[in-house]
């Protein structure tokens, strides 16, 4: 079973020409061995054995010619290709049977000059040669069909991976323009108010944040500790706007510091909390980011002490304008159904989002810079 699996594994057929010659040689060598053993047991004669050798050589050469013809028929319309394939098989069968008939007639004669073509052997040899050549043709087309299906499967997988990566990149890149707009708008306000020093500091922090985020592939996974550092870079910028009104608390279990998650997954949740919790309240609010290990799962929470949800003030989207749907899709792309995202709100007491993902410490896609 293992030998069959190895034979039909992709590396064996990586070089199709080499695989063909190996199979051709192995197949006809096996046929020669089988026919020789059968002949020796039934009619031990050097002439008959030589006839079997000639028969195998003729079959080997005929199937080489058939493979060339079969390959050329692929350019024809399907119906014409089928007709030409059948005609080639029947013609090769007839030719092979006639040569075998002559070979066996020759082996029975006392001398080559006295050999007479025994046509009574032709019907039986027609059946035998047709079985051999039809079996060879079935294997030829079966292996080629397998290779075509395998190539199409690999192509489809490659396209699916490219589409998945493109979608992940699109979802990630949705975050940057909105964040940049909000930050640059704040810097513009500082410049208009002639707070040049604060504007310069904010620009410097923005450059550090962008340098960090742009260094990572949009489809990469980062460790939770890296994600927290990214959040701190982002909050350094927002701290320039809100000062003491923005309070942050990080409670990260050291056991999950190396757990991996999609990069910039938590930043829009924090930005959302700033817009809907810190901005509306004169005294500001506290935003808490927590992470803990629960068995083989990592539970990450982002909560605030803002007004929460009520009929007058809903949170239909994140402050980036891309919505919780963005995060749900990124989680689905990264983990399939093996994740959970829950939101909870207590009017007047705050809003929280909890994400649960598998505990993984190895990169699933591409390593972050």
N, C-alpha and C positions, 0 to 999 in steps of 0.2 A: 504493500500500500504506500509505504514511504517512497519507494522507487518510482511509482507512478506519479505521486505528487511532485517529486523532484523533476521528473521528465517534463511535466507540463507546467512547471513554474516559469515565470516570465524570463528570468535570466537565461534559461536554456534557449529561448527563442529570440533573445535580444539580437543576435545575428542570424537572420532567417536563412541566409545561404548556407552557413555552417550547419545549422540545425537540419536543413533539408538533406545535405550530403551524409550526415551522421545517420539519420533515420533511413535513408535510402540504402546505405551500405549495411546497416544492422538488419533491416527488413529482409533484404535479398540474401544476406548471409544466413539468416535463420531459415529462410525458405530452402536454400541449398542444403543446409544441414538436415532439415526434416526430410526432404525428398531423397537425399542420399541414404539416410538410415533406413527409410521405408523400402528403397530399392534393394539395398544389400540384403535385407531380411527376406524379401520376396523373390528376387532373382539376382543372386550374387554374380555379377559379370562386369568386367572392366568396361566393356562397350556401353553397357546400360548406364554405368556411373558417369562415363564421359558424356553420354547423351543428356543426363540430368545436369551436368555442369554447363553444357552448351545451352540447355533450356533456361537455366538461371541467368546466364550472361545475356541471352536474347531478351528475357523479361526485364532485366535491369536496363538494357539499352532502350527497349520500347517505352518503358515508363519514363525514362528521361525525356524522350521525344514527346510523350503525352503531356508531361509537366509543362514543357515549353508551349505546346498548343493550348493547353488549358489556360495558361497565363495570358496568352494573346486573346482568348475569347472574352476576357473581362471587359474589353473595350466595346464589345458588341452589345446591342440591345438584349435584354434578358432572354426573350424567347429564342432569338437566334443563337445566343450563347448556349442555351440548353440543347437545342437541336444539334449544333456543331459538336458539343461535348458527347452526346449519345452516338453520333455518327463516328466520331474518333474512337470511342470505346468499342463499337462493333467492328470497325475496320482493324483496330489493333488486335482484337480477339481473333478475328478470322486469320490475320497474318500470323499471329503467334501459334494458332492451332495448326496451320499448314506447315510451319517450320517444325513444330513438334512431331507432326505426323511423319514428315520426311526423316527426322532424326531417329525416331523409333523404328521406322522401316529400315533405315541404314544399319541400326544396331542389330537387327534380326538377320540381316543378310550375311552370307559367308564372306563376301567381298564387296567393296563399294560399287564395282562395276555391275554386280548382279542385283543391286538394290532396286526394289519396285515399290512405288508409293502405294501404301495400303490405305485406301480411302475408308475402309471399314473402321479405322481408328478415329476418323475425323469427328463424328458426332460426340463421342465421349470426351475427346480432347477439347472440343469447342466449349463443352460445359465446364471442364476444368479450367481452361484459360480464361473464360468469362468470369468465373468465380474469383480467380486470382486478380485479374485486372480491375474488376468491379470493386473488390475489396480494397485494392490499392487506391482506386479513385475515391472511394468513400473516405478513406483515411486522409487523402490529399485535401479534399474539400472540407472535411471535418476540422482538420488542423488549421486550415486557412480561415474558416469561419470563426474558430476559437480566437485566432489572432486578431481578426477584425473586431470581434465583440470586445476582446480585452483592450484593444487600442481605443475603441469608442468609450469604454468604461473609464479608462485613464484620462481621456480627454474631457469627459463629463465631470469627473472628479476635480480635474484641474480648473475647469470653468466654474464649478461650484465654489471651490476654494477662492478663486479670484473674485467671484461675485460676493462671497461672504466677507472677504477682506475689504473690498470696495465699499460694502455697506457699513462695515465697522468704521472705516476711515471717514465715510460721509457723516456718520453719527457723531464721531469724535470731533470732526472739523466744524460741525454745527455750533459747537460751544464757543470756539474762539472769536468769531466775528462779533457776537453779541456782547461777550465779555469785554472785548477791545473797545467796542462802542461806548459802553458804560464807563470804562476806566478813562478813556480819552476825553469823554465829556466832563468827567470830574477834574481832570488836569486842565482842560480848557477853562473851567470855572475858576480854578485857582489862579491861572494866568490872568484872567480878566480882573480878578480881585487883587492882582499884583502880589500874590503870595508866591513869589518866584522860587524861593528856597524850598518850600513844601512841594511845589510842582516838580522841581528837579529831583527831589528825593522820591517822589511818586513815580516819575519816569524811570529812575534807576531801578526801583523795585519791580516795575512792570517789565523792564528789560530782563531782570534776573528770572522772573516767573516765566516769560516767554522762552528764554534760553533753555530753561529746564524742560518745559513742555514740548518744545519743538525738537529737542534732542531725542525724544522718544518716538518710536514708530506709533502711528495712530492705532494699530491693531495689537500693540504689545501689552503684555501684562506686567505690572510692577508689584513690588512688595507693598504690604500695608504701611510699613514704615516710610517708604518712598512717597506713597500717596499722602501720608500725613505731613511730610516735609513740603510737598507741593501745596497743601492747604495752608500751611503756615506762610509760605511765600505769598499766596493769594491774600491772606488776611493781613499781612504787612501793608498791602496796598489799601485794603478797605479800612484799616485802622487810621490811615491818614484822613479819611472822610469822616469817620464816626467817633474817633478818639475813644473816650471812656464809655460811650454809649454801647460800644461793641465789646462784649465779654466772651471769651472762649474758654472751653474746658475740654481737655483731651484725657480720656481714660482708656488706654490701650493695654490689653493683656499682653505681657511680653511673649507669651507662647504663640501669639498669632502675628508677631511683628514681621515674620518672613512669609506669611500667607500672601498668595498672589491674587490680584484682581485687575480688571481692565483699568488702564490709566485714565486719570481725570474722571473717575466715576462719581466721586463724592463732591467734587468742586461745585457742580450745579446745585446740589442739595444745600450746600452751605450758602451759596449765592441766593438761593430761593429764601432761605431763612433770614438772610440780611434784609431782603426786600420786604418780606411780609411780617417780620417780627421786630427787627431793629428799627427800620425806617419809620413805621407808624407811631412808635411809642417815644415820647419825649425823653424818658429815662433810659431808653434802649432796651436791650434784652441779652440774655446769655444763650450762646449756642454751644451745645455739647456734642462731641463726637466720641462714641464708645465702640469698643470691639472686644469680643470675648469668644472663647472656645467652648463649643457645646458638642461634645463627642467628636465626630469627624466633620463638624460644620463650623463655619465662622459666622457669627452674628454681629453685624455692624449697624449702629444706630446713629442717626443725626436728628437731634431734637432742639427745640428752642422754647423760650419762655414768653413768646409773643401772644397775641390775642387769639391764636387758633383760628378755627373756621366758624363762620356764622353765616346766616343768610345774606347779610349785607356785604360781607367780605369773604369771597371765595378765593381759592388758589387753583384756578384752572390750568395754569402753566407755571413753569419755573421762570425766574427772572431773566434767564437767557432767551426765553421765548420758544424753547424747543420742547418743554413739557416733560412730565414724568414718563411719557411714552418713549422718549429718547433713551432713558435709563433702562426701561423695561426691555426695549429692543436690544440694547447692548448686552444686557444680561442673558437674553435669549440666544443671541449670537454666540456668546462665550460659553454658556452652560446648558443650552437647550432647555429642558423642563426641570433641570436639577438646580433650581434656585427659588427664592421666595422674596417678594417685595411687598411690604405692608405699610399702610399709612394710618395714623391715629391722631385724632384731634380732640382736645377738650376746650370748648369755647371759653376764652378768657384765661386759659392756663397754658396754652402752647400747642405745638404741632410736632409730630415726630414721624420719621420714616425709618423702617427697619429692613435691612437686607440680610438674607441668609444665603451663603454660597458654600460649595465644598471647600474643605481645607486642603489647599494644594501649595506645595512649596517649590514646584518645578514649573518652568515656563511652558505653556501649552502651545503658543504660537511662535512669536519672535521675541528674542531677548530685548529688553529695553536698554537704552544707552545709559 
